[in-house]
Amino acid sequence: MLAEIKKAAVIGAGVMGAAIAGHLANAGVHTILLDIVPRDLTDKEKAKGLTLTDKVVRNRLAQTGKERLFKEKPSPLFHKKVADRIETGNLEDDLNRLSEVDWVIEAVVENLKVKQDLFTQIEEVWKPGTVVSSNTSGISIREMVQGRSPEFRSHFLGTHFFNPPRYMKLLEIIPTEDTDQEIVSRMQSFSETVLGKGVVHAKDTPNFIANRIGVYGLAITFQKMLEENLGPDEVDAVTGRAMGRPKSATFRTLDLVGLDTFVHVSDNVRENVTDPEEKKAFEVPRLLQEMVEKGWLGSKSGQGFFKKVKGEKGSEILALDPQTKEYRPRKKLKASSLEMAKRAKTEKEKFRALVYADDTAGRLAWYITKKVLLYSAARIPEIADDIVSVDQAMRWGFNWDLGPFEVWDTIGVEKSVARMREEGETIPPLVEELLASGAKSFYEHRPENSCVFHLGGRFKEVEEHPRSISLARLKEQNKVIKGNRGASLIDLGDDVIGLEFHSPNNAIATDIIQMMNTAVKELESNYRGLVIGNQGNNFCVGANLMLILMEAQDQNWPELDLMVRQFQKTMGSLRYVNKPVVAAPFGMTLGGGVEASLPADRIQASAETYMGLVETGVGLIPGGGGNKEMLLRWMDGVDPRDRLVLQPLVNRIFEIVAMAKVSTSALEAKDYKFLRENDGISMNQDHLIYDAKQAVLAMDRTGYQAPEPKKIPVVGETGYNTLRLGAYGLLQSGYISEHDYKIASKLAYVLSGGTVPEGTLVSEQYLLDLEREAFLSLAGEPKSQQRMQYMLTKGKPLRN
Ligand code: NAD
């Protein structure tokens, strides 16, 4: 019988090991982090009189790995406090503690002999039921456990995390022929649900799936750059966002990964594949070898394909000229296809505009795309049994918008294959089979069932995770109840409705508010509950700033007043409607996005939710009930006569809102009370809508009762003066500007409940009126309007 995974051990506290331990801790799994015992003392240890027998010295490597977690940016931890779940130790004194854990993950140096010796040691203390896995990037999984007992081998597999493990979705699971199927299934479901990963099954082949294809793509791009006499900056202009890949494109990615690491990974494939042509593709070009020899390893050594230098006008980034091997100012690649791709409305049009264009950018994009597509298709079934795994691996492991086969469908299989044939390419059997079957694409979207894919000349349904609800699919199945340009009401099944925002950036304007009101009406008569959620890039970046600015510049105060009033009123109806409402925020959830979540009975947030009332950055304060909701949450259960409690709490809210604090995770959002203790957190964002729907159903089943309106204790005039005095101090010492002070004073007024006596109980409507007035008066300030304008044009806040 296999136990649940409650406790784990990670061996090797380097870049990956420490960060994997950090992510296990994020997921609530207690973890023992072990590394080797150092052979020498550091100068500091010597000065302290420590010896190699002292625990602090013996555990130093693991402890240093753990401490690194607090310093790295972006943070590997959801919250500093989760690191308490990580214990450190060493492999000599603590090896037998592996018998306490349910999963042991090996993340030591990439060396077969070291790993084999380690597994021999581990087996001595191992107990059946404990899963053991390796995080190797490319060493053969089965070779690592050669000589181990069949029972140990049945519990062994590869679990390949991508760096950084908290943020990269991909986890490649690599079973061997000896791995127990039940263990594979259990690890998959644990990794998906508890760790929030996207799991792909890979075979035990060199570099598995993502690195095999990704590194091939990087290698051929490098070779093409040299052939075409281009620079890394010019190539990156094509291979980044223009091709639906991350901004870091090819050469900035290589600089980030480290050129030595790239050479190592590339060599591993070259040494382990047999096809001479494939070996050639992975040959490391002379230039790259020279760069590694010179120590030009990329970001970690300060220079690689790019180098940051201090010039007369501040710092500047130079690019390496592959011919002269010297750094020169960056060049812009001018090509009309890049312009056309930028202007294209959809991702599909963008890709087509680029790959079929006859200019430098177009020819480069075509060559890279062609090579990667052909290579990927030829690797099936060698590296994976299906194309879906390959597409997911590239999306989740390399952050491509589309995997190779999705790209192929986008550019047209028949059209592109015809051109490939003309250019003398060999078409892999998988593609020939597809075309012979008469099919036009690798994926076929059929509304009645999930999309299907091609394998061995036939189509098969893609397995959907039971906890994933796709809003796009529901829309294809005509499950939209009502909709307008900004939002839709979608039937999520079981009499639960979903309110989906789909305006640009999911910014809130009148159309979304209208649809929220419709949702309330539908709820009252026809449904059991509501989920407010969407599957865009971010939950919601706030209210539509452009609209606010336009109305303010036109001095259209009655209109603006009405808009804010409506927003407040609608939030009120969501709070008090007699059916459960659950908000499901994720990613950036700012300003109005927070205000749209706070009135819900419960929030089910993605673990990666960055929440903040950031209005001060655009010269405003929350106007849609944000201040009132914060007071409700922070003052819950507080005795109005208890000044010693009231004032510190209001100080804290003031600090959060005035400083526009944004949480770095859902867990941290609890510190700010954007989330309450009983709100749920979904580790896997793909499960968010499902989890939110379950929360609605649970409330409905247990006899939901709407909350009663509450009176809220405020600090009144005395508290207002205290808050203002604090802000004045900051103004005097030059930390904040005059305009910051003006905004802070208005905020202080609202959060104190105006000039009423301290300890007064006020109504929600009273607070809403205060915040609306303050919002409107700030919207009329020229400096606030400058801030809004700046945010709209530059995408960052202006300090004025
Ligand atoms: P690293 O060099 O940062 O860390 C390796 C750790 O192993 C060090 O803390 C070292 O003290 C320890 N170690 C060395 N010899 C040991 C021994 N004999 N026994 C036990 N521990 C020993 O390496 P890393 O980048 O964290 O890589 C670890 C593993 O993860 C490798 O197999 C690597 O291929 C794989 N991996 C790395 C990345 C990445 O981006 N760095 C990504 C995915 C997988």
Residues whose N, C-alpha, C, O or C-beta is under 5 A from the ligand:
A	BS01	NAD	G12 A13 G14 V15 M16 G17 D35 I36 A107 V108 V109 E110 V114 N135 T136 S137 F161 F162 N163
